[in-house]
């Protein structure tokens, strides 16, 4: 293959498998290096546009070529520098140390601001060391690549790191400890110093646009990692010696995407570990709980402290870590999506959940495609739900994902499904209307209405829930000005007639007594 001739790819043996970015998506043929796991294969399937076969070398060479072409065109690198930059990016990817964000892999161009992420545990060395020189070089490669992608016009770039929790656990440092915060602060200082030093080198060629910072927060004087504090101080001094900077901001953490999974990072940014195990989907379609990479390292290197190093942390510890690291960032770090799971012993890999046959349902609600997926324990008890929506916006999908996660956590904590049915059946919002694909539920007032009435049928045997009328499924509208009732006084909901108390107490009954004011 011409793309890899004479490059690091020639020495890489690939394995071929089939993977899908989503359990409901059709699997596609993927080729990636030997030893990369199924999570990386699924991430590769998610990063490649389309549905056809994909190989890691060919997909990566697409964005590497864009970086080098743009870098030469903007004057950031010459021909020799472009070749070195390309080989450096291949090296970072193959060692799973760093890569640009999903928007670069997908070729989204100006649609999204590109980012570059470095996987902290990948820089660990035997004996508890950290490849400080390699990390500084990776920061410089990332900055030069991001600037090239922006045509040397961007004033702010987005360099970040991932899986701080995995690094701390491998070093034997409890997340909620002064030593862990000192280590994280020193890494943030090293990242910023190396990034700004590279910005200064670019400014020396293309011209400075920003002054060098005259006042710096003091990095930690010492950390448990040999040489880290000195390297952070040296990087900041090198940045301060620049005649000027090319960029206003460089270091910004971000929520993880498929690139973190491709690199093997298990947490985003400075988020604590979510537990000692992670769920994986086997080739047989079963969900299995396996130890995290951090748990495997901890049980090997620090077995006596596994419970402490993998324990969940309170909000106070998370806030303290944010405060320690934020002083060296150019943007506030994002809050983690979910709280960490309770600490538990590190188990041997074994199936914990099974994907029950027939519990992935595809319907349309009001013309919008919806998939409802469920997972059960060995006894058939519902433990997890998830939604896939095809036509909705990103914000709506994110809200539904968060809602499904909240319900799943409640179910796993023992909240009865009947309580969720009572709360969310007959909720009314769009999309709503005709349900196609579920003969038992011909109409629904919302996606949640259909989903929870379907769960009530499947898991509670509830066949007493009435079908909403066509009027119930119409979109709410205040009508014309002449038809609108005055906003005040607001009449109280009418009291149910004798004998109708039970109907009024049902989910549908409660919602029929509400009055739209808008």
Secondary structure, 3 states (H helix, E strand, C coil): CCCCCCCHHHHCCEEEEEECCCCCCCCEEEEEECCCCHHHHHHHHHHCCCCCCEEHHHHHHHHHHHHHHHHHHHCCCCHHHHHHHHHHHHHHHHCCCEEECHHHHCCCHHHCCCCEEEEHHHHEECCCEECHHHHHHHHHHHHHHHHHHCCCCCCEEEEEEECHHHHHHHCCCCCCCHHHHHHHHHHHHHHHHHHHHHHHHHHHHHCCCECCCCCCCCCCCCCCCCCHHHHHHHHHHHHHCCCCECCCEEECCCCCCHHHHHHCCCCCCCCCCCCCEEEEECCCCCEEEEECHHHHHHHHHCHHHHHHHCCCCCHHHHHHHHHHHHCCCCCCCCCCCCCCCCCCCCCCCEECCECCCCCEEEEEECCEEEEEEEEECCCCCEEEEEEEECCCCHHHHHHHHHHHHHHHHHHHCCCCHHHHHHHHCCCCCCCCEEEECCCCCCEECCHHHHHHHHHHHHHHCCCCCCCCCCCCCCCCCCCCCCCCCCCCCCCCCCCCCCCCHHHHHCHHHHHHCCCCCC
